[in-house]
């Protein structure tokens, strides 16, 4: 049953253009493990993150792609994005056992949801974001840029995971843990994005980007801030790892 459900989610997302082919395979594997090891609460929490993130990535898509620093990979997620957001949660429930594994899964998914909601809805904010480390204004889509709307969205994303977990029988403890772990993970994401994440500039048109190749120009970009190895996927993985660590630490058995 778990393989059927995981495969069904991956196939549906692929057919709707939410995932690349390798992304669909990755999502199917993640879903299969989560369903098999965590039951309905874990499966529901994962689907709450994955489903809501897919919907939000398509909200106002035309406006998002015009942002200079819109994420280079776009709304269609590949396997690395799937694993960066769901890999830690999968390892937590797959290898961690109970109860710590459940706490790790809830914390990791809450962090992933908080960050994704903040990014997708923050890009639609009419206010100019400010860099979390210096509070100076930055262009929309800049990693580490925050807005009040983005902060509120991160709370909504984290609570969506926690509420779904609780409603499907996982226990009420999942709600406060999702809140704390989700916001903490999103904060780490913003701090890493503002300090270590790689930002490039196209030498041809001068536009900043997070990609080593500026797709509109097809030119090799130049690193202007951060580290080459600190990609958006790396930041997301570290953010969910933070959420998982907090969730596992705070989790207490009944």
URWOTA-V914528 format. One record per residue. PSI is psi in degrees with one decimal (999 if undefined). Layout:
psi->(PSI/PSI)
This chain:
psi->(-41.8/-39.4/-38.4/-44.9/-44.4/-44.6/-36.6/-40.9/-46.3/-43.8/-42.6/-43.9/-36.8/-44.5/-28.2/3.7/13.7/-24.6/148.8/175.2/-46.4/-31.1/-38.4/-40.8/-44.1/-42.9/-37.7/-41.6/-44.5/-48.4/-40.6/-47.6/-44.2/-44.7/-44.3/-40.2/-29.9/-8.9/-161.5/-42.3/-44.8/-43.0/-42.7/-41.6/-42.6/-43.7/-34.1/-43.3/-53.2/-46.5/-46.6/-37.7/-38.7/-43.7/-45.9/-30.4/-23.1/-7.5/122.2/35.9/-38.9/-38.3/-36.7/-42.7/-16.6/-13.9/133.2/-36.3/27.5/145.4/133.7/-31.2/-11.0/-167.1/-18.6/111.9/138.9/-177.6/-33.2/-37.3/-39.1/-46.6/-34.6/-34.5/-30.8/-7.6/-43.7/-41.1/-40.3/-44.9/-37.2/-49.5/-27.2/-34.9/-20.3/-24.1/-171.9/147.0/-10.3/-36.2/-37.9/-41.9/-39.6/-42.1/-48.7/-44.5/-42.6/-45.5/-35.9/-39.7/-42.9/-43.5/-42.5/-44.6/-43.8/-45.3/-43.3/-41.3/-51.3/-41.0/-30.3/-33.0/-20.3/-2.7/143.6/-13.3/146.7/129.1/159.6/141.4/130.8/-26.6/-28.7/-14.5/13.5/147.0/140.9/164.7/153.3/136.0/-6.3/129.2/130.7/-6.6/136.7/152.7/158.5/-37.1/-40.1/-39.4/-44.8/-38.0/-37.2/-37.4/-43.5/-42.3/-46.2/-44.7/-30.4/-42.6/-46.4/-42.4/-43.3/-44.5/-47.7/-43.0/-27.3/16.2/11.3/-14.3/147.9/-19.8/-23.4/-25.4/-54.6/-33.5/-40.1/-39.2/-51.7/-49.6/-39.1/-48.2/-36.6/-43.9/-41.5/-36.2/-44.6/-41.7/-45.7/-40.4/-43.0/-39.3/-33.0/-14.5/-53.9/-21.3/139.3/130.9/133.2/167.7/136.1/123.8/-19.4/-49.6/-7.0/8.1/133.4/149.2/163.7/8.5/145.6/-16.3/123.9/106.3/-44.2/-33.3/-23.4/17.8/151.2/130.8/169.0/134.5/126.4/-16.3/146.8/-165.8/141.1/-40.9/-16.4/77.8/174.7/-37.0/-39.3/-43.2/-44.0/-40.8/-41.8/-34.0/-46.2/-31.0/-39.3/-46.8/-41.1/-43.1/-42.2/-43.2/-43.8/-35.2/-40.6/-18.7/133.3/136.6/159.3/999)
